[in-house]
Structure formats: structure tokens, C-alpha cells
Amino acid sequence: MEPVAKNKKIIWAAGILLAGLITFKLISIITGADSRRTNVLLITLDTLRPDHLKTYGYERNTSPSLDELAKESFVFDQAFTVATTSGPSHATLLTGLYPAQHGLLDNGQEINDGTRTLAEILSQAGYDTAGFVGYYALAEESGLDKGFQDFEYHPIVSHDHKEKKPEDDVKGFAAVNEWLESWAQSSEDSRAPFFVWMHVQNIHESYDPPPPYNTMFQKISGLQTFAGFEGEFDVHCANDLADAWRVGILPPHFMDEATALYDGEIRFVDDQLGRIFASLKSMEAYDETVIVVVSDHGEILFELYENDFYKKGPGHTARYTDTSIRVPLIIKPAEFHKFEKISRLKQMVSTIDLVPTLLELLKFPGSQKLPGESRVPIMRQPDSPSIREKVFFHERPDGVEYTGVRTSQWKFVQKEDEGSESYLLTDLINDPEENHSALSSSKAQEVKELLGEWKKENQSSIQTREMTEEMRIALKEGGYLR
């Protein structure tokens, strides 16, 4: 690079940094608060269902670190995702927009130009920002790297689990710890607050935790053959599980073993998170950090749904059952926020609410026009009535469009596939297992009109981008495309 050009680049970068610091200082002055002390660690645990955490009532000790975190956190008992596919769901978590608004409706697509991410907002306010992801559909081609000064992709082998190396399981966690340690070593006087997004792919199928987690909860069988299954069956392989389960030939003990392996993945991840929490405490940043733990969607293990609307599990193909759309949501505030008490919250919330909640916790001016609502008011007054009486979901996996709404009693799902439409209405109070359709109910037309109104308001201009060939190859190699 020529000296003049190099100098211009240095001056330009310095100008951007100075502008960010000035913006951050103005925000602190406007809000009258020392927001510099508030860091954010956003942890998204792919494919984690809340009922497999002890803090949500699970019998196995899968989550000691998260359970300890929960004692200092707001635990949301009724949190729901807007999508059961990782790309759309994470894009909502990072933008505060519905999939039709940010444009990423399926894995392999990219958020629309002009869509602002939380990382962009915080970076422009002077934050140090870093993102670490374990799935190709969330890497740079998704556009979710926007606003991150540091962004790293550390893949976890999923369906091709036999190719996984022991070091693959920990490299993402190690990268986060290394970044935090580097941040802590900078001068305290000049240190900016951080926003770190840590996406964890380990829990996702195939269920193949490293030792000793692979046998922590149950002894696991080796390769076996059984009637009706072609070749040797491997309980660690999601494709083997699905092929045998969906045709009704999977021996019951393999269901127990697969569940134990899923739980082993959770415990492995939990122990790694415990080390990160300990690092934050050792660098005296824990109390100054808002920590959010959330999942992009749940997971069907071996639940059966008799309505024939969904594809059988395991996985998250039985879309929009509560097992798929209910997610854990744990928010640990910073000491700076001075909440009177920490509570479990029963009010219904959506992942669309996370960005406005974080912006309010960080004392940013409330000028962001987002469809979600901040949950800070119910965190301040846990006994207050729910602001949200319904949650909506929408995505277009593999070209099939799903749109739906869930209230405290009813769930209505619309499916559009190659020009044909089908519907499912379930009564969650009288049919909590979601086995039967209630389309004959007098409620059907009401919820259908409710969904129609939401679609008019939030799906007026859907713009999506085609999948690149590189993305297609990566998804195929990972088992997501056939």
C-alpha cells in the first residue's frame, strides 16, 4: 500500500473510532447513566429445549452452571421463538425483526441490505464487538456479522459426526475465552464495554458428546443391526435415528440412549460455560455484564403427534409444537441495574422482544422502531400483567412457508406448499399434547383472522436472496440438504 493511501486509511479508521466514542458519550449524557460499565454476553445455545435444564424442572443434573446463573437472573418460563430454523431465528435475535422484515426466512439466505443489527448499534456507540458462531448458515454469508469488529466461525461437525475431532468440541469456547482475556488486559481507563455473541452448535444433532459426557447419564450401545434397518445402526447418528424412528422399527432402548446423549451434550456445554463465567469473575467483569442465555428453537426427541400435520422427530421437524418453539430465556442483569429482586416470570414473551429489552437495559434512547416490546417493565414489576398475549412465528424452510400464532390457549398454524394450503388449530388447555386438530371449533375463524391481520402488517414486502453455491455445499455436507 502506498504511504499516502495508508495514512488516509489510518485517519479514516481513527475518525470512525472517535465518532463512535463521541456517540457513546452523548448517549451516556442523555440517559444520565454510566452505561460504559454495562457489557453484554449473548449466548445462543442451538437446539436446547428448556425442560432439559434443572432450573426448568429437569431431573438430571445437566446444567449446574446455568442453574447457578439462574439464581442471579430473570428466568422466563413462557418464552417462544419466531422460527424453528437456525438462520431466521438467530437473525431475529440479532435484529429485533420478524423474518419477513429482515429477509432471512431459511438457512442459506442473507439479511436484507439496510437491516441494522444489535452489533451495529452497539459498535457505533463505542462498544467492542465480537461474534463466534459454530454453524455455516450463521457465518458471514448470512449478513449476521454486520457490526462485529471481530467475527469467527468455528464449525462443529453435525451429521457427519464420525469426522469430528476432539478439539472441535471446545474451540469455540476457547476462542471466546481468549477474546475476553485480551479485552481484560487492555487499560481500564480506555477500555470500552463489550458485546459478545457466542453461538453454540454442540447440542445440535447428531448427539455425540465427547468423553466422559457420552456415558455420563447412561451406558451407550455400540454399532448394532436389527430387523428392518439396512446396515449397522449408530445411535450417535441423527440420520440413523430418524430413518428407524419414522418407520417404527427403532428399539425403545435406543430412544433412551439418544436422550442420554442429548443430555450429555447439554452438560458438556454447561461445563464450558461455567469456565467462561469464572473467567468473567476473575477479571472482575461479571457483575458489570448482562448475560443472556437463549435458544434458537427446541428439539423433538421422541414425542409423537397424532395430527399428521408434522413430520416425525427426532430433530425439530415437528415444527411449531411447543417442544419446538418454546425456548429457555435467562437474563442476568448487571449490578448497575439495581433490580429490587430477581424473579421467575410467567408472562408470555417472544424472541422478538430480546433486542428492545437489551436496548432498554443499556439505557439507549427508545427511538428504535421495532415490532417487539421491552421486557424490562415486567422485570421491574414481576406481578404486573403480561404485555404480550400472543406470539407469532414465520419462516420458509425448504420453500414451504409456515405462519402461526400462539395464545395462552390456542395455536394456529398455516402451511403453504407449492400453492396448496393446510391448517392446524390446537387447544393447548384441553389437548396439551397437541395431538388433535380443533379446526371445527368456533375459535378457528377468529384466530385465522388474527393471523391474517398480523401478516398484512408484518409481511407486506418480503425480500429474500438466493442461496450461494458455497452455502449450498456447506449445508449439504452438514446433512441439512439432501
C-alpha positions as CSV (number, residue, x, y, z in Angstrom):
1,M,0.0,0.0,0.0
2,E,1.3,3.5,-0.9
3,P,2.1,5.7,2.2
4,V,-0.5,8.3,1.3
5,A,-3.2,5.7,1.0
6,K,-2.1,4.0,4.2
7,N,-2.2,7.3,6.1
8,K,-5.7,8.1,4.7
9,K,-6.9,4.7,5.9
10,I,-5.5,5.3,9.4
11,I,-7.1,8.7,9.5
12,W,-10.4,7.3,8.3
13,A,-10.3,4.5,10.9
14,A,-9.4,6.9,13.7
15,G,-12.3,9.2,12.6
16,I,-14.8,6.3,12.8
17,L,-13.5,5.3,16.3
18,L,-13.7,8.9,17.5
19,A,-17.2,9.3,16.2
20,G,-18.3,6.1,18.0
21,L,-16.8,7.3,21.3
22,I,-18.5,10.7,20.9
23,T,-21.8,9.0,20.2
24,F,-21.4,6.7,23.2
25,K,-20.5,9.7,25.4
26,L,-23.6,11.6,24.2
27,I,-25.8,8.5,25.0
28,S,-24.4,8.4,28.5
29,I,-25.1,12.1,29.0
30,I,-28.6,11.9,27.6
31,T,-29.5,8.9,29.8
32,G,-27.7,10.3,32.8
33,A,-26.2,6.9,33.4
34,D,-22.8,5.3,33.3
35,S,-23.6,2.8,30.5
36,R,-19.8,2.2,30.0
37,R,-19.9,-0.2,32.8
38,T,-22.5,-2.5,31.2
39,N,-21.2,-5.3,29.0
40,V,-23.3,-7.8,27.1
41,L,-22.7,-11.5,26.6
42,L,-25.4,-13.1,24.4
43,I,-25.2,-16.9,24.4
44,T,-27.4,-18.7,21.9
45,L,-27.5,-22.5,22.6
46,D,-28.6,-24.1,19.4
47,T,-31.4,-26.7,19.7
48,L,-31.8,-26.5,23.5
49,R,-35.2,-27.3,25.0
50,P,-35.8,-25.7,28.4
51,D,-37.3,-28.8,30.0
52,H,-33.9,-30.5,29.9
53,L,-32.4,-27.9,32.3
54,K,-32.7,-28.4,36.0
55,T,-33.8,-24.8,36.5
56,Y,-36.8,-25.6,34.3
57,G,-37.6,-28.7,36.3
58,Y,-35.5,-31.5,34.7
59,E,-34.5,-34.4,36.9
60,R,-31.0,-34.9,35.5
61,N,-28.1,-32.7,36.6
62,T,-27.4,-31.4,33.1
63,S,-26.9,-27.7,33.9
64,P,-25.2,-26.8,37.2
65,S,-23.5,-23.7,35.8
66,L,-26.7,-22.4,34.2
67,D,-28.6,-23.2,37.4
68,E,-26.2,-21.1,39.4
69,L,-26.6,-18.3,36.8
70,A,-30.4,-18.6,37.0
71,K,-30.2,-17.8,40.8
72,E,-29.0,-14.3,39.8
73,S,-31.2,-14.0,36.7
74,F,-34.7,-13.5,35.5
75,V,-35.9,-16.8,34.2
76,F,-38.7,-16.6,31.6
77,D,-40.9,-19.7,31.8
78,Q,-43.0,-18.9,28.7
79,A,-40.5,-17.8,26.1
80,F,-41.1,-18.7,22.4
81,T,-39.1,-18.4,19.2
82,V,-40.3,-16.8,16.0
83,A,-38.8,-19.6,13.9
84,T,-37.6,-23.2,14.2
85,T,-34.8,-22.9,11.7
86,S,-31.4,-21.5,13.0
87,G,-30.9,-18.8,10.4
88,P,-34.2,-17.0,10.7
89,S,-34.4,-17.4,14.4
90,H,-30.9,-16.0,15.0
91,A,-31.5,-13.2,12.6
92,T,-34.4,-12.1,14.8
93,L,-32.4,-12.4,18.0
94,L,-29.8,-10.1,16.5
95,T,-32.1,-7.6,14.7
96,G,-35.3,-7.5,16.7
97,L,-37.3,-8.0,13.4
98,Y,-39.5,-10.8,12.1
99,P,-38.1,-13.0,9.4
100,A,-40.2,-11.3,6.7
101,Q,-38.7,-7.9,7.8
102,H,-35.1,-8.9,8.0
103,G,-35.4,-11.1,4.9
104,L,-33.7,-14.3,6.2
105,L,-36.5,-16.9,6.0
106,D,-34.4,-20.0,5.6
107,N,-30.9,-21.3,6.2
108,G,-28.6,-20.2,3.4
109,Q,-30.1,-16.7,2.9
110,E,-28.9,-13.3,3.9
111,I,-30.5,-10.4,5.8
112,N,-31.6,-7.5,3.7
113,D,-29.4,-4.5,3.0
114,G,-30.2,-1.8,5.4
115,T,-31.2,-4.1,8.2
116,R,-29.5,-2.9,11.4
117,T,-28.1,-5.5,13.8
118,L,-27.7,-5.0,17.5
119,A,-23.9,-5.3,17.0
120,E,-24.1,-2.3,14.6
121,I,-26.0,-0.2,17.1
122,L,-23.6,-1.0,19.9
123,S,-20.4,-0.7,17.8
124,Q,-21.5,2.7,16.7
125,A,-21.9,3.6,20.3
126,G,-18.3,2.7,21.1
127,Y,-18.7,-0.9,22.2
128,D,-16.1,-3.6,21.4
129,T,-18.0,-6.2,19.5
130,A,-17.1,-9.9,18.7
131,G,-19.1,-12.8,17.3
132,F,-18.3,-16.5,17.4
133,V,-20.5,-19.0,15.6
134,G,-20.5,-22.7,15.0
135,Y,-22.8,-23.1,12.0
136,Y,-22.1,-22.0,8.4
137,A,-25.6,-20.6,7.9
138,L,-24.8,-18.0,10.6
139,A,-21.4,-17.1,9.2
140,E,-20.5,-14.1,7.0
141,E,-22.7,-15.0,4.1
142,S,-25.8,-14.6,6.3
143,G,-25.0,-11.0,7.0
144,L,-25.2,-11.6,10.7
145,D,-21.5,-10.5,11.0
146,K,-22.6,-6.9,10.5
147,G,-21.3,-4.6,13.2
148,F,-18.9,-7.2,14.7
149,Q,-15.3,-5.9,14.7
150,D,-14.2,-9.5,15.3
151,F,-16.1,-12.4,13.9
152,E,-15.0,-16.0,13.8
153,Y,-16.6,-19.2,12.5
154,H,-15.6,-22.4,14.4
155,P,-17.6,-25.3,12.8
156,I,-19.0,-28.2,14.8
157,V,-19.4,-31.3,12.7
158,S,-23.0,-32.4,13.0
159,H,-24.5,-35.1,10.8
160,D,-21.0,-36.3,9.7
161,H,-20.2,-36.9,13.3
162,K,-17.6,-39.6,12.5
163,E,-15.3,-36.9,11.1
164,K,-15.4,-34.8,14.3
165,K,-12.1,-34.3,16.2
166,P,-12.0,-34.0,20.0
167,E,-10.7,-30.4,19.7
168,D,-13.7,-29.4,17.6
169,D,-15.9,-29.5,20.6
170,V,-14.0,-26.9,22.6
171,K,-12.5,-24.5,20.0
172,G,-15.4,-22.1,20.0
173,F,-15.4,-21.8,23.8
174,A,-11.6,-21.3,23.8
175,A,-11.9,-18.5,21.2
176,V,-14.4,-16.7,23.4
177,N,-12.3,-17.0,26.5
178,E,-9.2,-15.8,24.6
179,W,-11.0,-12.8,23.3
180,L,-12.3,-11.9,26.8
181,E,-8.9,-12.3,28.3
182,S,-7.4,-10.0,25.6
183,W,-10.2,-7.4,26.4
184,A,-9.5,-7.6,30.1
185,Q,-5.8,-6.9,29.5
186,S,-6.4,-3.5,27.9
187,S,-6.1,-0.4,30.0
188,E,-9.2,0.1,32.3
189,D,-9.3,3.8,31.7
190,S,-9.6,3.4,27.9
191,R,-11.5,0.1,27.9
192,A,-14.8,0.1,26.0
193,P,-17.7,-2.1,27.1
194,F,-18.1,-5.3,25.1
195,F,-20.9,-7.0,23.2
196,V,-20.0,-10.7,22.6
197,W,-22.3,-13.0,20.8
198,M,-21.5,-16.7,21.4
199,H,-23.4,-19.2,19.3
200,V,-23.0,-22.8,20.5
201,Q,-23.7,-25.6,18.0
202,N,-22.7,-28.6,20.1
203,I,-26.1,-29.6,21.3
204,H,-27.5,-29.9,17.8
205,E,-27.9,-33.3,16.3
206,S,-26.1,-35.6,15.9
207,Y,-25.9,-36.2,19.6
208,D,-22.2,-37.1,20.0
209,P,-20.7,-35.5,23.2
210,P,-17.0,-36.2,24.0
211,P,-16.0,-38.4,26.9
212,P,-16.9,-38.6,29.7
213,Y,-20.2,-36.8,28.7
214,N,-21.1,-39.6,26.2
215,T,-21.7,-42.0,29.1
216,M,-22.5,-39.6,31.9
217,F,-26.2,-40.4,32.1
218,Q,-26.4,-43.9,30.6
219,K,-24.3,-46.6,29.0
220,I,-24.4,-46.4,25.2
221,S,-24.6,-49.3,22.8
222,G,-22.0,-49.8,20.0
223,L,-22.9,-50.3,16.4
224,Q,-25.7,-52.8,16.0
225,T,-28.0,-54.4,13.5
226,F,-31.7,-55.1,13.9
227,A,-34.6,-56.2,11.8
228,G,-35.7,-53.7,9.1
229,F,-32.7,-51.5,9.3
230,E,-30.2,-51.7,6.4
231,G,-26.6,-51.8,7.6
232,E,-25.2,-51.0,11.0
233,F,-27.2,-48.7,13.3
234,D,-25.3,-45.9,15.1
235,V,-27.3,-44.3,17.9
236,H,-25.0,-41.2,17.7
237,C,-26.1,-40.6,14.1
238,A,-29.2,-38.4,13.7
239,N,-29.9,-39.8,10.2
240,D,-29.9,-43.4,11.5
241,L,-32.2,-42.4,14.4
242,A,-34.7,-40.6,12.1
243,D,-34.7,-43.3,9.5
244,A,-35.5,-46.0,12.0
245,W,-37.9,-43.9,14.2
246,R,-40.1,-42.7,11.3
247,V,-40.8,-46.1,10.0
248,G,-41.5,-47.5,13.5
249,I,-38.6,-50.0,13.8
250,L,-36.4,-48.2,16.4
251,P,-35.9,-50.4,19.5
252,P,-37.1,-48.4,22.6
253,H,-33.7,-48.6,24.4
254,F,-32.1,-46.5,21.6
255,M,-34.6,-43.7,22.4
256,D,-33.4,-43.7,26.0
257,E,-29.7,-43.7,24.8
258,A,-30.3,-40.9,22.4
259,T,-31.9,-38.8,25.1
260,A,-29.0,-39.5,27.4
261,L,-26.5,-38.4,24.7
262,Y,-28.6,-35.2,24.1
263,D,-28.3,-34.5,27.9
264,G,-24.6,-35.3,27.8
265,E,-24.2,-32.6,25.1
266,I,-26.0,-30.1,27.4
267,R,-23.8,-31.0,30.4
268,F,-20.6,-30.6,28.3
269,V,-21.8,-27.2,27.1
270,D,-22.8,-26.2,30.6
271,D,-19.3,-27.0,32.0
272,Q,-17.7,-25.0,29.3
273,L,-20.0,-22.0,30.0
274,G,-19.1,-22.4,33.7
275,R,-15.4,-21.7,32.8
276,I,-16.4,-18.6,30.9
277,F,-18.5,-17.3,33.8
278,A,-15.5,-18.0,36.1
279,S,-13.2,-16.1,33.7
280,L,-15.6,-13.1,33.8
281,K,-15.5,-13.2,37.6
282,S,-11.7,-13.4,37.7
283,M,-11.3,-10.4,35.5
284,E,-13.9,-8.6,37.7
285,A,-16.3,-8.1,34.8
286,Y,-19.0,-10.5,35.8
287,D,-21.1,-8.0,37.8
288,E,-20.8,-5.4,35.1
289,T,-22.1,-7.8,32.4
290,V,-25.6,-8.5,31.2
291,I,-25.6,-12.3,30.4
292,V,-28.4,-13.6,28.2
293,V,-28.9,-17.4,27.6
294,V,-31.4,-18.3,25.0
295,S,-32.0,-21.0,22.4
296,D,-33.0,-20.5,18.7
297,H,-35.6,-23.3,19.0
298,G,-36.3,-26.5,20.9
299,E,-35.9,-30.2,19.8
300,I,-38.2,-33.1,19.3
301,L,-36.8,-36.2,20.8
302,F,-39.4,-39.0,20.6
303,E,-42.6,-37.2,21.1
304,L,-45.5,-38.4,19.0
305,Y,-48.1,-36.1,17.4
306,E,-51.2,-37.8,16.1
307,N,-52.5,-34.9,14.0
308,D,-50.4,-35.9,10.9
309,F,-49.6,-32.2,10.3
310,Y,-45.9,-32.6,11.2
311,K,-43.1,-34.8,10.2
312,K,-41.9,-37.2,12.9
313,G,-38.8,-36.4,15.0
314,P,-36.2,-36.6,16.3
315,G,-34.9,-33.2,15.4
316,H,-37.0,-30.1,15.1
317,T,-39.1,-31.1,12.1
318,A,-42.4,-31.3,14.1
319,R,-42.4,-27.5,13.7
320,Y,-44.5,-25.2,16.0
321,T,-45.3,-27.8,18.6
322,D,-44.4,-26.2,22.0
323,T,-41.5,-28.7,22.1
324,S,-40.1,-26.9,19.1
325,I,-41.0,-23.3,19.7
326,R,-40.6,-22.9,23.5
327,V,-37.1,-21.9,24.4
328,P,-35.1,-21.1,27.6
329,L,-34.6,-17.5,28.3
330,I,-32.3,-16.4,31.2
331,I,-31.3,-12.8,31.6
332,K,-28.8,-11.8,34.3
333,P,-28.7,-8.1,34.8
334,A,-25.7,-6.1,35.8
335,E,-25.3,-4.7,39.3
336,F,-25.7,-1.3,37.7
337,H,-29.4,-2.0,37.0
338,K,-30.3,-2.4,40.8
339,F,-33.3,-4.6,40.4
340,E,-35.2,-4.9,43.7
341,K,-35.5,-8.7,43.3
342,I,-34.8,-11.4,40.9
343,S,-37.9,-13.4,39.8
344,R,-39.2,-16.2,37.6
345,L,-41.5,-14.6,35.1
346,K,-44.7,-16.4,33.9
347,Q,-45.7,-13.8,31.3
348,M,-45.5,-14.8,27.7
349,V,-42.6,-13.4,25.7
350,S,-41.1,-13.8,22.2
351,T,-37.6,-13.7,21.0
352,I,-38.7,-10.7,19.0
353,D,-38.6,-8.9,22.4
354,L,-34.9,-9.5,23.2
355,V,-33.3,-6.6,21.3
356,P,-35.7,-3.9,22.7
357,T,-35.1,-5.4,26.2
358,L,-31.3,-5.2,25.8
359,L,-31.5,-1.7,24.4
360,E,-33.5,-0.5,27.4
361,L,-31.2,-2.3,29.9
362,L,-28.3,-0.5,28.2
363,K,-30.1,2.8,28.6
364,F,-30.2,3.6,24.9
365,P,-32.8,6.2,23.8
366,G,-36.1,4.5,22.9
367,S,-36.1,5.6,19.3
368,Q,-35.7,2.1,17.8
369,K,-38.8,1.3,15.8
370,L,-39.1,-2.5,16.4
371,P,-42.1,-4.8,16.5
372,G,-41.1,-6.3,19.8
373,E,-41.6,-4.9,23.3
374,S,-39.0,-4.5,26.1
375,R,-39.5,-6.9,28.9
376,V,-37.8,-4.5,31.4
377,P,-41.2,-3.3,32.8
378,I,-42.2,-6.8,33.9
379,M,-38.6,-7.4,35.2
380,R,-39.2,-4.3,37.4
381,Q,-42.7,-5.4,38.4
382,P,-42.9,-9.2,38.1
383,D,-46.5,-9.3,39.2
384,S,-47.7,-6.9,36.5
385,P,-50.0,-8.4,33.8
386,S,-48.4,-9.6,30.6
387,I,-47.9,-7.0,27.8
388,R,-47.9,-9.8,25.3
389,E,-51.0,-12.0,25.0
390,K,-49.9,-13.8,21.8
391,V,-46.7,-14.7,19.9
392,F,-46.3,-15.1,16.2
393,F,-43.9,-17.3,14.2
394,H,-43.0,-17.3,10.5
395,E,-40.3,-18.9,8.2
396,R,-39.9,-20.6,4.9
397,P,-37.8,-23.8,5.4
398,D,-37.1,-25.6,2.1
399,G,-39.5,-23.4,0.3
400,V,-42.5,-24.4,2.5
401,E,-44.0,-21.4,4.2
402,Y,-45.2,-21.6,7.8
403,T,-47.0,-18.8,9.6
404,G,-48.7,-19.1,13.0
405,V,-49.9,-17.6,16.2
406,R,-50.0,-18.9,19.8
407,T,-52.1,-17.6,22.6
408,S,-52.4,-18.9,26.1
409,Q,-55.0,-21.5,24.9
410,W,-54.8,-21.7,21.1
411,K,-52.2,-22.3,18.5
412,F,-53.0,-21.8,14.8
413,V,-50.6,-22.8,12.0
414,Q,-50.9,-22.1,8.3
415,K,-48.7,-24.1,5.9
416,E,-48.3,-23.2,2.2
417,D,-46.6,-25.7,0.0
418,E,-46.5,-25.3,-3.8
419,G,-49.7,-23.3,-3.9
420,S,-51.7,-25.6,-1.6
421,E,-52.7,-24.5,1.9
422,S,-53.3,-26.6,5.1
423,Y,-54.1,-25.5,8.6
424,L,-53.8,-26.8,12.2
425,L,-55.6,-25.5,15.2
426,T,-54.8,-27.0,18.6
427,D,-56.4,-26.3,22.0
428,L,-53.5,-26.2,24.4
429,I,-55.6,-26.4,27.5
430,N,-57.8,-29.4,26.6
431,D,-55.2,-31.0,24.3
432,P,-51.8,-30.2,25.8
433,E,-50.1,-33.0,23.9
434,E,-51.2,-31.2,20.7
435,N,-52.5,-34.4,19.1
436,H,-55.8,-33.3,17.6
437,S,-57.0,-30.6,15.3
438,A,-59.7,-28.3,16.5
439,L,-60.4,-26.6,13.2
440,S,-64.1,-27.5,13.7
441,S,-64.1,-25.2,16.8
442,S,-65.8,-21.8,16.6
443,K,-62.4,-20.3,17.5
444,A,-60.9,-21.3,14.2
445,Q,-62.1,-18.3,12.2
446,E,-61.2,-15.9,14.9
447,V,-57.6,-17.0,15.1
448,K,-57.3,-17.2,11.4
449,E,-58.4,-13.6,11.1
450,L,-55.9,-12.7,13.8
451,L,-53.1,-14.3,11.9
452,G,-54.2,-12.6,8.7
453,E,-54.1,-9.2,10.3
454,W,-50.6,-9.8,11.5
455,K,-49.5,-11.0,8.1
456,K,-50.8,-7.8,6.5
457,E,-48.8,-5.7,9.0
458,N,-45.6,-7.7,9.0
459,Q,-45.3,-9.4,5.7
460,S,-46.1,-6.6,3.2
461,S,-42.7,-6.6,1.4
462,I,-40.8,-9.9,1.7
463,Q,-37.4,-9.7,0.0
464,T,-35.1,-12.7,0.1
465,R,-31.8,-13.5,-1.5
466,E,-30.9,-16.8,-3.2
467,M,-28.6,-19.2,-1.6
468,T,-25.0,-19.1,-2.8
469,E,-23.3,-22.3,-4.2
470,E,-20.8,-22.2,-1.3
471,M,-23.7,-22.1,1.2
472,R,-25.5,-24.9,-0.6
473,I,-22.4,-27.2,-0.5
474,A,-21.8,-26.4,3.2
475,L,-25.5,-27.2,4.1
476,K,-25.4,-30.4,2.1
477,E,-22.1,-31.6,3.7
478,G,-23.7,-30.9,7.1
479,G,-26.7,-33.0,6.3
480,Y,-29.2,-30.1,6.1
481,L,-29.8,-30.5,2.3
482,R,-30.4,-33.9,0.6
